């Protein structure tokens, strides 16, 4: 695991698990926002439905970003378990601890980017 201390590894694992729990909670809320919008044919109902559809579209975009981030966090936890956390998945070099403190889910060094 690159040049990370046991203390740093434990800190990264705690942070990733905290972020995972928070994200899963957020995704539960997003699921509710994606529920089918009821059809109301009245004039006010149509405007209300348009607002609801717009909110639903925004929630769908948020859900896609959350799903992508969930995958990154889960993959980082797998790398922690396999002993490859802190090793760039592109070049095999070390991912700087400073980068991991900012982006603990990062699988690449700064040179290879995300």
N, C-alpha and C positions, 0 to 999 in steps of 0.2 A: 504494500500500500504506500507507494511513493515515500515521501519523507515525513509522514504524519505520525504524531505521537499517539499513544493509546488514549490519552486524555482528549486530544483533538478528535479522534475517531468517535469516541463516545459522545462528544459534544455534537458532532455532525449527525450521528444517528438520532440523538434526541431531537435535534432541530428538524430533521427530515420526517420523523414520526409525528412531531407536533404539526408540521405543515400538512402532512397527509391527513391527519384527523380533521384539521380546520377545512381543508379542501373538500373532503367527503361530506362534511356538514353543509358547506356551501352548495355542493352539488345536489343535495337533497332539496334545498330551497329552490334551486334552478329547475329541478324536475317539476315542481309545483307550478312554476311560471310557464312551463311548456305545455301544460294541459290544454286540451281543445277549448277554443273560445266559443261560447254559446252564441247562437244565431238569434238576433233580435231585429225584426224588420222595421220597427218604428224609426223615425228620423233621428231621434236622440239615440236610439239603440244602434243605428248604423255608425254614428260618430263614435259611440262608446266601443263598438266592435272594432273600428279602425284603430282606435287607441290601443285596444287589447292586442290586436294583431301586430302592431308596431312593437309593443312591449314584448310580445312573444318572439318576434324576430331578434330583438336585442338579447333576450334570454337564450336563444339558440346559439348566437355568436359567443356569448359568455360560456355556455355549456361546452362548446367546441374547444375554447381556450383552456377551460378547466380540465377537460379530458386529456388534452395534450400535456398539460402540466402534471396531471396525475401519473401519466405514463413515465415522465421524466423522473419523478420522485420515486416511483416503484422501481425503476431501473437503477437509480442510485442506491437504494436499499439492497438490491440484489448484488450490486458491485461491492457494497460493504460486506455482505455475507460471504462473497466469494474471494475477498481479499484483493480486489482490483480497484477499489475506490481510490481516487486520487491519481489514477493512471489514465492518460489521455487515450480515448478509444480510437483516435485517428492515427496518431504518430507513436504512441506508446511511451511518450515522455511523461514527466511529472506534471500534475495540475497543481499550481501554486496554492498553498493553504489560504492565502489572501483571497484568491478567486473563489474558493470553496466557501469561505465565510460569507461572501456576498451572494453567491449562487451555489448552495450546497448540492443542488441536483445536477450541476454541470458535469458533463462527461468528457469535456475537452479542455485542453490547455488554452491560454489566451491566444497563442499563435494560430491554432487550428480553428478557434472560434466555435460558436454554437449555430 
